């Protein structure tokens, strides 16, 4: 396969940077091909070639947004989980991204295209945590029979429930409590042993 055209990559990155700004400022309502074209200077024709459907643009923008909130794992189980969940907390407390999540969940219930977007974003949003958990199992920090799907629910679930269902804000102490409770129940090591091997 030929490498991607550098001009296409630059156009895509410039468009996604502008789309992310619009998402943060205005939520999903402001995330249109026309608005991105005006903000980025990239032609609508190019945008439609890259993302033919509005849902394609939504998926690409939020995936890009999520990727910038994620960090490469270090091998320190507790620290890595705290880093990822701190990023999740930040997105849940950012008004536009919080509203985007609410709209996506609502529309996914009635629109198959948005249901696909929600599933894709769930996978990209939990990718790093799944990698952290899998690596911890390999190192022996977590049990070999760990149910990764359940573990993801136990880590992310309380944050999403408190913010999107209970409509309550929470601070970093809450994130620490969620992670420490998970490790207390699942980790094969004591807290002071959970750094890099």
Residue pairs with C-beta under 8 A, 6 or more apart in sequence:
8 50
11 42
11 46
11 50
12 50
14 40
14 41
14 42
15 36
15 40
15 42
15 46
15 47
15 50
16 60
16 61
16 64
17 40
18 36
18 39
18 40
18 42
19 31
19 36
19 39
19 40
19 57
19 60
19 61
19 64
20 61
20 64
20 65
20 68
21 39
22 30
22 31
22 35
22 36
22 39
23 30
23 31
23 61
23 62
23 65
23 96
23 97
23 100
24 65
24 94
24 96
24 97
25 96
26 35
26 96
27 95
27 96
27 97
27 99
27 100
27 103
28 58
28 99
28 100
28 103
28 104
31 57
31 58
31 61
32 54
32 57
33 44
33 47
33 48
33 51
33 54
33 57
34 44
36 42
36 47
36 57
37 43
37 44
37 47
47 57
50 56
50 60
51 57
51 60
53 113
55 113
55 114
55 116
55 117
58 104
58 117
59 117
59 120
59 121
62 97
62 100
62 104
62 117
62 121
63 120
63 121
63 124
65 91
65 97
66 91
66 121
66 124
66 125
67 124
69 87
69 88
69 90
69 91
70 84
70 87
70 127
70 128
71 80
71 83
71 84
71 87
71 128
73 80
73 128
73 131
73 132
73 135
74 80
74 196
75 135
75 139
75 195
75 196
75 197
76 194
76 195
76 196
77 132
77 136
77 141
77 142
77 183
77 187
77 194
78 179
78 180
78 183
78 191
78 194
79 195
80 132
81 129
81 132
81 155
81 179
81 182
81 183
82 175
82 176
82 179
84 128
84 129
84 132
85 129
85 155
85 156
85 159
85 175
85 178
85 179
86 172
86 175
88 125
88 156
88 159
89 159
89 170
89 172
89 174
89 175
91 97
91 98
91 101
92 98
92 101
92 159
92 160
92 163
92 164
93 163
93 169
98 163
98 164
101 164
102 164
104 114
104 117
104 118
104 121
105 118
105 164
107 114
108 114
108 115
108 117
108 118
109 115
126 152
126 156
129 152
129 155
129 156
130 148
130 152
133 142
133 146
133 148
133 151
133 152
134 148
136 142
137 143
137 144
137 146
139 197
140 188
141 187
141 188
141 189
141 194
142 151
142 186
142 187
142 188
143 186
143 188
146 186
151 182
151 186
154 182
155 178
155 179
155 182
158 174
158 178
159 170
159 174
159 175
159 178
162 168
162 170
162 174
163 169
163 170
180 191
183 191
183 194
187 194
